[in-house]
Amino acid sequence: MGVALCLRFMIGFVFFVSGLAKLRSNRRFHRALGGYVLLRGRPKVRRALGRTIPVIEVALGVLVGSARLGGVASLAAGGTLLAPFTLAIAVNARQGVQSSCGCGIGDAATDWISVGRNLVLIASLVAAAAISPTATVADSDLTASNIAGLAVLAAVLALIVMLIPTVLAEINHQLEHVA
């Protein structure tokens, strides 16, 4: 139960923070959507996605992270949101198109590192559903301090998962300048 709750908290945090970042910098997110090969020549689709994705992510962050409201449906919705973006990032990476993924935190590129990050998030959604599809804080035998500890651990894991592409890109950039 504790692992499932930690995964839910982590994924909820990622969705919530990413959605808020996109709402805060919506023009930047719209520009990032224009960099996706699969969305080129589709301004109406980009506009619709730019308006709805941030709100959906914030809502999913609450539903998945609360571990009370959404159940398996919120986990499935999270995967449904992540899968097409992972595919779009993979298409850009495969074609060598470098642009911002618009993921919300940092300035991650549409590269294989971002694909890997999203696959880790999708695997976490699947694992949370498989371990305990109905995991809730109320149903657990964890103490309040244990739940708080899980929430902090989940937030730290989420930040690591969200920042890995940016940090690795910066390391790669620095190494290119050394060579």
GROMACS elastic network, one bead per residue, 0.5 to 0.9 nm:
[ bonds ]
;  ai    aj funct       b0    kb
    1     4     6  0.52477   500
    1     5     6  0.62040   500
    1     6     6  0.86260   500
    1   131     6  0.73155   500
    1   132     6  0.62657   500
    1   135     6  0.62341   500
    1   136     6  0.82892   500
    1   137     6  0.89817   500
    1   139     6  0.89570   500
    1   140     6  0.66600   500
    1   141     6  0.87072   500
    1   142     6  0.89108   500
    2     5     6  0.51338   500
    2     6     6  0.60827   500
    2     7     6  0.86043   500
    2   135     6  0.85740   500
    2   140     6  0.78096   500
    2   142     6  0.77210   500
    2   146     6  0.88409   500
    2   147     6  0.82262   500
    2   150     6  0.75369   500
    3     6     6  0.50446   500
    3     7     6  0.61496   500
    3     8     6  0.85564   500
    3   128     6  0.76129   500
    3   131     6  0.78919   500
    3   132     6  0.88303   500
    3   150     6  0.85405   500
    4     7     6  0.51336   500
    4     8     6  0.61401   500
    4     9     6  0.86004   500
    4   124     6  0.88748   500
    4   127     6  0.73706   500
    4   129     6  0.75711   500
    4   130     6  0.85677   500
    4   131     6  0.60471   500
    4   132     6  0.59873   500
    4   133     6  0.81934   500
    4   135     6  0.65764   500
    4   136     6  0.89784   500
    5     9     6  0.60502   500
    5    10     6  0.84815   500
    5    65     6  0.82157   500
    5    67     6  0.68738   500
    5   128     6  0.74850   500
    5   132     6  0.84966   500
    5   135     6  0.63846   500
    5   136     6  0.70479   500
    5   137     6  0.74074   500
    5   147     6  0.84994   500
    5   150     6  0.75606   500
    5   151     6  0.84523   500
    5   154     6  0.88453   500
    6     9     6  0.50890   500
    6    10     6  0.60679   500
    6    11     6  0.85986   500
    6    65     6  0.89568   500
    6   128     6  0.86161   500
    6   147     6  0.86354   500
    6   150     6  0.54719   500
    6   151     6  0.65667   500
    6   153     6  0.73709   500
    6   154     6  0.54387   500
    7    10     6  0.50413   500
    7    11     6  0.60782   500
    7    12     6  0.83231   500
    7    65     6  0.85929   500
    7   124     6  0.62131   500
    7   125     6  0.73837   500
    7   127     6  0.79781   500
    7   128     6  0.59846   500
    7   154     6  0.67974   500
    8    11     6  0.52605   500
    8    12     6  0.58449   500
    8    13     6  0.83639   500
    8    64     6  0.56823   500
    8    65     6  0.51320   500
    8    66     6  0.77259   500
    8    67     6  0.64503   500
    8    75     6  0.83234   500
    8   124     6  0.81934   500
    8   125     6  0.75221   500
    8   128     6  0.65557   500
    8   135     6  0.87624   500
    8   154     6  0.81711   500
    9    12     6  0.50740   500
    9    13     6  0.59914   500
    9    14     6  0.86294   500
    9    61     6  0.85247   500
    9    64     6  0.71606   500
    9    66     6  0.71950   500
    9    67     6  0.75935   500
    9   150     6  0.78601   500
    9   151     6  0.60545   500
    9   152     6  0.89236   500
    9   153     6  0.88885   500
    9   154     6  0.55732   500
    9   155     6  0.72863   500
    9   158     6  0.86275   500
   10    13     6  0.51424   500
   10    14     6  0.63022   500
   10    15     6  0.88036   500
   10    65     6  0.72125   500
   10   124     6  0.88876   500
   10   151     6  0.76432   500
   10   153     6  0.80533   500
   10   155     6  0.57121   500
   10   156     6  0.80954   500
   10   157     6  0.64809   500
   10   158     6  0.50943   500
   10   159     6  0.86777   500
   11    14     6  0.50546   500
   11    15     6  0.62479   500
   11    16     6  0.84983   500
   11    61     6  0.71201   500
   11    64     6  0.69472   500
   11    65     6  0.67138   500
   11    78     6  0.85753   500
   11   121     6  0.68994   500
   11   124     6  0.75578   500
   11   125     6  0.73980   500
   11   154     6  0.80663   500
   11   155     6  0.89396   500
   11   158     6  0.68769   500
   12    15     6  0.52411   500
   12    16     6  0.59725   500
   12    17     6  0.84858   500
   12    57     6  0.88250   500
   12    58     6  0.85616   500
   12    60     6  0.66979   500
   12    62     6  0.62264   500
   12    63     6  0.72762   500
   12    66     6  0.75549   500
   12    67     6  0.88790   500
   12   158     6  0.87774   500
   13    16     6  0.51070   500
   13    17     6  0.59393   500
   13    18     6  0.82252   500
   13    61     6  0.58995   500
   13    62     6  0.81930   500
   13    64     6  0.86806   500
   13    65     6  0.65423   500
   13   154     6  0.77183   500
   13   155     6  0.63539   500
   13   158     6  0.64730   500
   13   159     6  0.85638   500
   14    17     6  0.54632   500
   14    18     6  0.58825   500
   14    19     6  0.83452   500
   14    57     6  0.87352   500
   14    61     6  0.70341   500
   14   121     6  0.89511   500
   14   155     6  0.82135   500
   14   158     6  0.56669   500
   14   159     6  0.75357   500
   14   161     6  0.83856   500
   14   162     6  0.70811   500
   15    18     6  0.52072   500
   15    19     6  0.59068   500
   15    20     6  0.85051   500
   15    54     6  0.88230   500
   15    56     6  0.86958   500
   15    58     6  0.60463   500
   15    59     6  0.82073   500
   15    60     6  0.63440   500
   15    62     6  0.83365   500
   15    64     6  0.86433   500
   15    65     6  0.88229   500
   15    78     6  0.83357   500
   16    19     6  0.52357   500
   16    20     6  0.62004   500
   16    21     6  0.86468   500
   16    54     6  0.87768   500
   16    57     6  0.59201   500
   16    59     6  0.72663   500
   16    60     6  0.70685   500
   16    62     6  0.67813   500
   16    65     6  0.85674   500
   17    20     6  0.51176   500
   17    21     6  0.61170   500
   17    22     6  0.86212   500
   17    57     6  0.84153   500
   17    58     6  0.73554   500
   17    61     6  0.78734   500
   17   104     6  0.76019   500
   17   105     6  0.79477   500
   18    21     6  0.51074   500
   18    22     6  0.62287   500
   18    23     6  0.86590   500
   18    54     6  0.75210   500
   18    57     6  0.70494   500
   18    58     6  0.76702   500
   18    61     6  0.89623   500
   18   103     6  0.63757   500
   18   105     6  0.62884   500
   18   162     6  0.87250   500
   19    22     6  0.51072   500
   19    23     6  0.61862   500
   19    24     6  0.85785   500
   19    53     6  0.73839   500
   19    55     6  0.63903   500
   19    56     6  0.74850   500
   19    59     6  0.85105   500
   19    61     6  0.81952   500
   19   103     6  0.85455   500
   19   104     6  0.68944   500
   20    23     6  0.50230   500
   20    24     6  0.60813   500
   20    25     6  0.85946   500
   20    54     6  0.67531   500
   20    55     6  0.81324   500
   20    57     6  0.81290   500
   20    58     6  0.65050   500
   20   104     6  0.78900   500
   21    24     6  0.50428   500
   21    25     6  0.61228   500
   21    26     6  0.80394   500
   21    29     6  0.89935   500
   21    54     6  0.80840   500
   21   103     6  0.85717   500
   21   104     6  0.50731   500
   21   105     6  0.67820   500
   22    25     6  0.51115   500
   22    26     6  0.51505   500
   22    27     6  0.84212   500
   22    28     6  0.77226   500
   22    29     6  0.59217   500
   22    50     6  0.85003   500
   22    53     6  0.84214   500
   22    54     6  0.55819   500
   22    55     6  0.88432   500
   22   102     6  0.77244   500
   22   103     6  0.77470   500
   22   104     6  0.54466   500
   22   105     6  0.86768   500
   23    26     6  0.51076   500
   23    27     6  0.88780   500
   23    29     6  0.84358   500
   23    51     6  0.85799   500
   23    54     6  0.57867   500
   23    55     6  0.75979   500
   24    27     6  0.87792   500
   25    28     6  0.53990   500
   25    29     6  0.64847   500
   25    30     6  0.89051   500
   25   104     6  0.84089   500
   26    30     6  0.61918   500
   26    31     6  0.86553   500
   26    50     6  0.71230   500
   26    51     6  0.80615   500
   26    54     6  0.83802   500
   27    30     6  0.50048   500
   27    31     6  0.62334   500
   27    32     6  0.85996   500
   27    50     6  0.84706   500
   28    31     6  0.51012   500
   28    32     6  0.61994   500
   28    33     6  0.87207   500
   28   102     6  0.72890   500
   29    33     6  0.62622   500
   29    34     6  0.87838   500
   29    50     6  0.66186   500
   29   100     6  0.88024   500
   29   101     6  0.84680   500
   29   102     6  0.51354   500
   29   103     6  0.79175   500
   29   104     6  0.76569   500
   30    33     6  0.51546   500
   30    34     6  0.65738   500
   30    46     6  0.69328   500
   30    47     6  0.70753   500
   30    49     6  0.83729   500
   30    50     6  0.54842   500
   30    51     6  0.86445   500
   30   102     6  0.80989   500
   31    34     6  0.51339   500
   31    35     6  0.68831   500
   31   100     6  0.85466   500
   31   102     6  0.81165   500
   32    35     6  0.52539   500
   32    36     6  0.72326   500
   32    99     6  0.69732   500
   32   100     6  0.54213   500
   32   101     6  0.59610   500
   32   103     6  0.87060   500
   33    36     6  0.55938   500
   33    39     6  0.69768   500
   33    40     6  0.85443   500
   33    46     6  0.61546   500
   33    47     6  0.87841   500
   33    49     6  0.82651   500
   33    50     6  0.75122   500
   33   100     6  0.84087   500
   33   101     6  0.75184   500
   33   102     6  0.69097   500
   34    37     6  0.79035   500
   34    39     6  0.64923   500
   34    40     6  0.61883   500
   34    41     6  0.87006   500
   34    42     6  0.87274   500
   34    43     6  0.80671   500
   34    46     6  0.70456   500
   35    38     6  0.88066   500
   35    39     6  0.76783   500
   35    40     6  0.73297   500
   35    92     6  0.84930   500
   35    97     6  0.80933   500
   35    98     6  0.80610   500
   35    99     6  0.56529   500
   35   100     6  0.71485   500
   35   101     6  0.79116   500
   35   110     6  0.87696   500
   36    39     6  0.53568   500
   36    40     6  0.64575   500
   36    88     6  0.65308   500
   36    89     6  0.72514   500
   36    91     6  0.82740   500
   36    92     6  0.64928   500
   36    97     6  0.82601   500
   36    99     6  0.76579   500
   36   100     6  0.88414   500
   36   101     6  0.79574   500
   36   110     6  0.81986   500
   37    40     6  0.54146   500
   37    41     6  0.89713   500
   37    88     6  0.73054   500
   37    89     6  0.87376   500
   37    91     6  0.71152   500
   37    92     6  0.60896   500
   37    95     6  0.87226   500
   37    97     6  0.78582   500
   38    41     6  0.86205   500
   38    42     6  0.85595   500
   38    88     6  0.62889   500
   38    91     6  0.76801   500
   38    92     6  0.83057   500
   39    42     6  0.54296   500
   39    43     6  0.76637   500
   39    45     6  0.73634   500
   39    46     6  0.66571   500
   39    88     6  0.85452   500
   40    43     6  0.74309   500
   40    46     6  0.85593   500
   41    44     6  0.89352   500
   42    45     6  0.54383   500
   42    46     6  0.63103   500
   42    47     6  0.87287   500
   43    46     6  0.50166   500
   43    47     6  0.60344   500
   43    48     6  0.85594   500
   44    47     6  0.50778   500
   44    48     6  0.61578   500
   44    49     6  0.85616   500
   45    48     6  0.51120   500
   45    49     6  0.60637   500
   45    50     6  0.83990   500
   46    49     6  0.51066   500
   46    50     6  0.58907   500
   46    51     6  0.85766   500
   47    50     6  0.50291   500
   47    51     6  0.62915   500
   47    52     6  0.87103   500
   48    51     6  0.52885   500
   48    52     6  0.61783   500
   48    53     6  0.83043   500
   49    52     6  0.52030   500
   49    53     6  0.54369   500
   49    54     6  0.84177   500
   50    53     6  0.59758   500
   50    54     6  0.71803   500
   51    54     6  0.67883   500
   51    55     6  0.74955   500
   52    55     6  0.54403   500
   52    56     6  0.61140   500
   52    57     6  0.86163   500
   53    56     6  0.50515   500
   53    57     6  0.60188   500
   53    58     6  0.86591   500
   53    81     6  0.84865   500
   54    57     6  0.51089   500
   54    58     6  0.62991   500
   54    59     6  0.86673   500
   55    58     6  0.52333   500
   55    59     6  0.62251   500
   55    60     6  0.85665   500
   56    59     6  0.50821   500
   56    60     6  0.59962   500
   56    61     6  0.84338   500
   56    81     6  0.88214   500
   57    61     6  0.59539   500
   57    62     6  0.86390   500
   57    78     6  0.82566   500
   57    81     6  0.84881   500
   58    61     6  0.50046   500
   58    62     6  0.64651   500
   58    63     6  0.87629   500
   59    62     6  0.52317   500
   59    63     6  0.62038   500
   59    64     6  0.85388   500
   60    64     6  0.56654   500
   60    65     6  0.77804   500
   60    70     6  0.83794   500
   60    74     6  0.65492   500
   60    75     6  0.84561   500
   60    77     6  0.76656   500
   60    78     6  0.67361   500
   61    64     6  0.54478   500
   61    65     6  0.55207   500
   61    66     6  0.79269   500
   61    78     6  0.88432   500
   62    65     6  0.52187   500
   62    66     6  0.55967   500
   62    67     6  0.85317   500
   62    69     6  0.83676   500
   62    70     6  0.86320   500
   63    66     6  0.54270   500
   63    67     6  0.67348   500
   63    68     6  0.73098   500
   63    69     6  0.55238   500
   63    71     6  0.80022   500
   63    74     6  0.61003   500
   63    75     6  0.86479   500
   64    67     6  0.56181   500
   64    68     6  0.79983   500
   64    69     6  0.76412   500
   64    70     6  0.59770   500
   64    71     6  0.74503   500
   64    72     6  0.87455   500
   64    73     6  0.89825   500
   64    74     6  0.55693   500
   64    75     6  0.63032   500
   64    78     6  0.80203   500
   65    68     6  0.81461   500
   65    69     6  0.89569   500
   65    70     6  0.87549   500
   66    69     6  0.64477   500
   66    70     6  0.77790   500
   66   136     6  0.78337   500
   66   137     6  0.82295   500
   67    70     6  0.66553   500
   67    71     6  0.66932   500
   67   134     6  0.78151   500
   67   135     6  0.62860   500
   67   137     6  0.66887   500
   68    71     6  0.67171   500
   68   134     6  0.81378   500
   68   135     6  0.76761   500
   68   136     6  0.52251   500
   68   137     6  0.71652   500
   68   138     6  0.79666   500
   69    74     6  0.82437   500
   69   136     6  0.87653   500
   70    73     6  0.58389   500
   70    75     6  0.75157   500
   70   134     6  0.89085   500
   71    74     6  0.57946   500
   71    75     6  0.69673   500
   71   129     6  0.83751   500
   71   133     6  0.64383   500
   71   134     6  0.54872   500
   71   135     6  0.75866   500
   71   136     6  0.84515   500
   72    75     6  0.50782   500
   72    76     6  0.61381   500
   72    77     6  0.85503   500
   72   128     6  0.87809   500
   72   129     6  0.60857   500
   72   133     6  0.55445   500
   72   134     6  0.68514   500
   73    76     6  0.50272   500
   73    77     6  0.60459   500
   73    78     6  0.85652   500
   74    78     6  0.61522   500
   74    79     6  0.87104   500
   75    78     6  0.50866   500
   75    79     6  0.64342   500
   75    80     6  0.86471   500
   75   125     6  0.56595   500
   75   126     6  0.75620   500
   75   128     6  0.79073   500
   75   129     6  0.68910   500
   75   133     6  0.87953   500
   76    79     6  0.51369   500
   76    80     6  0.60974   500
   76    81     6  0.86534   500
   76   125     6  0.75913   500
   76   126     6  0.82319   500
   76   129     6  0.85599   500
   77    81     6  0.61891   500
   77    82     6  0.86239   500
   78    81     6  0.51678   500
   78    82     6  0.61708   500
   78    83     6  0.85658   500
   78   122     6  0.78866   500
   78   125     6  0.73802   500
   79    82     6  0.50288   500
   79    83     6  0.57934   500
   79    84     6  0.88957   500
   79   121     6  0.83215   500
   79   122     6  0.57183   500
   79   123     6  0.89227   500
   79   125     6  0.68081   500
   79   126     6  0.82078   500
   80    83     6  0.55822   500
   80    84     6  0.72140   500
   81    84     6  0.64905   500
   81    85     6  0.70744   500
   82    85     6  0.53747   500
   82    86     6  0.60081   500
   82    87     6  0.86601   500
   82   118     6  0.67804   500
   82   119     6  0.85261   500
   82   121     6  0.81507   500
   82   122     6  0.70122   500
   83    86     6  0.50828   500
   83    87     6  0.62460   500
   83    88     6  0.86865   500
   83   118     6  0.80065   500
   83   119     6  0.83552   500
   83   122     6  0.76082   500
   84    88     6  0.61253   500
   84    89     6  0.85844   500
   85    89     6  0.60601   500
   85    90     6  0.84367   500
   85   101     6  0.88112   500
   85   115     6  0.88308   500
   85   118     6  0.84948   500
   86    89     6  0.51121   500
   86    90     6  0.60978   500
   86    91     6  0.86452   500
   86   114     6  0.79080   500
   86   115     6  0.55749   500
   86   116     6  0.86497   500
   86   118     6  0.61536   500
   86   119     6  0.75106   500
   87    91     6  0.61945   500
   87    92     6  0.87253   500
   87   115     6  0.79283   500
   88    91     6  0.51129   500
   88    92     6  0.63951   500
   88    93     6  0.86607   500
   88   110     6  0.83809   500
   89    92     6  0.51650   500
   89    93     6  0.61347   500
   89    94     6  0.85567   500
   89   101     6  0.70149   500
   89   109     6  0.84800   500
   89   111     6  0.64991   500
   89   112     6  0.78154   500
   89   114     6  0.73105   500
   89   115     6  0.63200   500
   90    94     6  0.59130   500
   90    95     6  0.84618   500
   90   110     6  0.72910   500
   90   111     6  0.68739   500
   90   112     6  0.66866   500
   90   114     6  0.85347   500
   90   115     6  0.61617   500
   91    94     6  0.50895   500
   91    95     6  0.61622   500
   91    96     6  0.85037   500
   91    97     6  0.84005   500
   91   110     6  0.86863   500
   92    95     6  0.51913   500
   92    96     6  0.60138   500
   92    98     6  0.69373   500
   92    99     6  0.82204   500
   92   110     6  0.60625   500
   92   111     6  0.71133   500
   93    96     6  0.50015   500
   93    97     6  0.59541   500
   93    98     6  0.70866   500
   93   109     6  0.89144   500
   93   110     6  0.58963   500
   93   112     6  0.61142   500
   93   115     6  0.85913   500
   94    97     6  0.77055   500
   94   111     6  0.82182   500
   94   112     6  0.84471   500
   95    98     6  0.88895   500
   96   110     6  0.89439   500
   96   111     6  0.81760   500
   97   110     6  0.73637   500
   97   111     6  0.82994   500
   98   101     6  0.88508   500
   98   109     6  0.62351   500
   98   110     6  0.57654   500
   98   111     6  0.70118   500
   99   102     6  0.86857   500
   99   108     6  0.83501   500
   99   109     6  0.53890   500
   99   110     6  0.56215   500
   99   111     6  0.84885   500
  100   103     6  0.79628   500
  100   107     6  0.60758   500
  100   108     6  0.57363   500
  100   110     6  0.59328   500
  101   104     6  0.82637   500
  101   107     6  0.75292   500
  101   108     6  0.58596   500
  101   109     6  0.51204   500
  101   111     6  0.83899   500
  101   114     6  0.78931   500
  102   105     6  0.79974   500
  102   106     6  0.88384   500
  102   107     6  0.73660   500
  102   108     6  0.73582   500
  102   109     6  0.81130   500
  102   110     6  0.87492   500
  103   106     6  0.80674   500
  103   107     6  0.79735   500
  103   108     6  0.71409   500
  103   109     6  0.89469   500
  103   162     6  0.85253   500
  104   107     6  0.77945   500
  104   108     6  0.85648   500
  104   162     6  0.87020   500
  105   108     6  0.75731   500
  105   159     6  0.89740   500
  105   162     6  0.65457   500
  105   163     6  0.69874   500
  105   166     6  0.85116   500
  106   162     6  0.80133   500
  106   163     6  0.65952   500
  106   165     6  0.83939   500
  106   166     6  0.58814   500
  106   167     6  0.87736   500
  107   163     6  0.89551   500
  107   165     6  0.82782   500
  107   166     6  0.59683   500
  108   111     6  0.81816   500
  108   113     6  0.86919   500
  108   114     6  0.69410   500
  108   162     6  0.88749   500
  108   163     6  0.80485   500
  108   164     6  0.86198   500
  108   165     6  0.54529   500
  108   167     6  0.86879   500
  108   169     6  0.75312   500
  109   112     6  0.87377   500
  109   113     6  0.82338   500
  109   114     6  0.68340   500
  109   165     6  0.74242   500
  109   166     6  0.77589   500
  109   169     6  0.79820   500
  110   113     6  0.81116   500
  110   114     6  0.62829   500
  110   115     6  0.77298   500
  111   114     6  0.55034   500
  111   115     6  0.65247   500
  111   116     6  0.88526   500
  111   165     6  0.86000   500
  112   116     6  0.60794   500
  112   117     6  0.85666   500
  113   116     6  0.50104   500
  113   117     6  0.62225   500
  113   118     6  0.87096   500
  113   164     6  0.80249   500
  113   165     6  0.56401   500
  113   168     6  0.80656   500
  113   169     6  0.86188   500
  114   118     6  0.62159   500
  114   119     6  0.85414   500
  114   164     6  0.84612   500
  114   165     6  0.58249   500
  115   118     6  0.52111   500
  115   119     6  0.61762   500
  115   120     6  0.86982   500
  116   119     6  0.50111   500
  116   120     6  0.62281   500
  116   121     6  0.87030   500
  117   120     6  0.51366   500
  117   121     6  0.64151   500
  117   122     6  0.87733   500
  117   161     6  0.64311   500
  117   162     6  0.75637   500
  117   164     6  0.77651   500
  117   165     6  0.74832   500
  118   122     6  0.61356   500
  118   123     6  0.85059   500
  118   161     6  0.88975   500
  119   123     6  0.59940   500
  119   124     6  0.84074   500
  120   123     6  0.50600   500
  120   124     6  0.60856   500
  120   125     6  0.86848   500
  120   161     6  0.82744   500
  121   125     6  0.62921   500
  121   126     6  0.87344   500
  121   161     6  0.82619   500
  122   125     6  0.50549   500
  122   126     6  0.63325   500
  122   127     6  0.85853   500
  123   126     6  0.50519   500
  123   127     6  0.59961   500
  123   128     6  0.85189   500
  124   128     6  0.60050   500
  124   129     6  0.85278   500
  125   128     6  0.52097   500
  125   129     6  0.62922   500
  125   130     6  0.86105   500
  126   129     6  0.51796   500
  126   130     6  0.60425   500
  126   131     6  0.85304   500
  127   131     6  0.58530   500
  127   132     6  0.83567   500
  128   131     6  0.53393   500
  128   132     6  0.60921   500
  128   133     6  0.66083   500
  128   135     6  0.83368   500
  129   132     6  0.55659   500
  129   134     6  0.77056   500
  129   135     6  0.85259   500
  130   133     6  0.60688   500
  131   135     6  0.85303   500
  132   135     6  0.51847   500
  132   136     6  0.89517   500
  134   139     6  0.88312   500
  135   138     6  0.85818   500
  135   139     6  0.69761   500
  135   140     6  0.74630   500
  136   139     6  0.53308   500
  136   140     6  0.64557   500
  137   140     6  0.53134   500
  137   141     6  0.82791   500
  137   142     6  0.77786   500
  137   147     6  0.75804   500
  138   141     6  0.80903   500
  138   142     6  0.89234   500
  139   142     6  0.87830   500
  140   143     6  0.84553   500
  142   145     6  0.80395   500
  142   146     6  0.57982   500
  142   147     6  0.63085   500
  143   146     6  0.51094   500
  143   147     6  0.62745   500
  143   148     6  0.86254   500
  144   147     6  0.50972   500
  144   148     6  0.61314   500
  144   149     6  0.85464   500
  145   149     6  0.60655   500
  145   150     6  0.85690   500
  146   150     6  0.61577   500
  146   151     6  0.85876   500
  147   150     6  0.50076   500
  147   151     6  0.61630   500
  147   152     6  0.86778   500
  148   151     6  0.50098   500
  148   152     6  0.62521   500
  148   153     6  0.85827   500
  149   152     6  0.51376   500
  149   153     6  0.60879   500
  149   154     6  0.84357   500
  150   153     6  0.50178   500
  150   154     6  0.59252   500
  150   155     6  0.85109   500
  151   154     6  0.50039   500
  151   155     6  0.61429   500
  151   156     6  0.86679   500
  152   155     6  0.50677   500
  152   156     6  0.62505   500
  152   157     6  0.86006   500
  153   156     6  0.51607   500
  153   157     6  0.61378   500
  153   158     6  0.85069   500
  154   157     6  0.50456   500
  154   158     6  0.59683   500
  154   159     6  0.85630   500
  155   158     6  0.50062   500
  155   159     6  0.61770   500
  155   160     6  0.86044   500
  156   159     6  0.51767   500
  156   160     6  0.62392   500
  156   161     6  0.86598   500
  157   160     6  0.50573   500
  157   161     6  0.61164   500
  157   162     6  0.85105   500
  158   161     6  0.50741   500
  158   162     6  0.59952   500
  158   163     6  0.84886   500
  159   162     6  0.50325   500
  159   163     6  0.59541   500
  159   164     6  0.83929   500
  160   163     6  0.52505   500
  160   164     6  0.58859   500
  161   164     6  0.55546   500
  161   165     6  0.80510   500
  162   165     6  0.71621   500
  162   166     6  0.81485   500
  163   166     6  0.53392   500
  163   167     6  0.61248   500
  163   168     6  0.85670   500
  164   167     6  0.51747   500
  164   168     6  0.59760   500
  164   169     6  0.83890   500
  165   168     6  0.52629   500
  165   169     6  0.60061   500
  165   170     6  0.85779   500
  166   169     6  0.51386   500
  166   170     6  0.62046   500
  166   171     6  0.86939   500
  167   170     6  0.51215   500
  167   171     6  0.62261   500
  167   172     6  0.86086   500
  168   171     6  0.50358   500
  168   172     6  0.60887   500
  168   173     6  0.84905   500
  169   172     6  0.50426   500
  169   173     6  0.60562   500
  169   174     6  0.86106   500
  170   174     6  0.61296   500
  170   175     6  0.85507   500
  171   174     6  0.51090   500
  171   175     6  0.61387   500
  171   176     6  0.86292   500
  172   175     6  0.50767   500
  172   176     6  0.61853   500
  172   177     6  0.87918   500
  173   176     6  0.51993   500
  173   177     6  0.65589   500
  173   178     6  0.89409   500
  174   177     6  0.52581   500
  174   178     6  0.64535   500
  174   179     6  0.89728   500
  175   178     6  0.50427   500
  175   179     6  0.63350   500
  176   179     6  0.53727   500
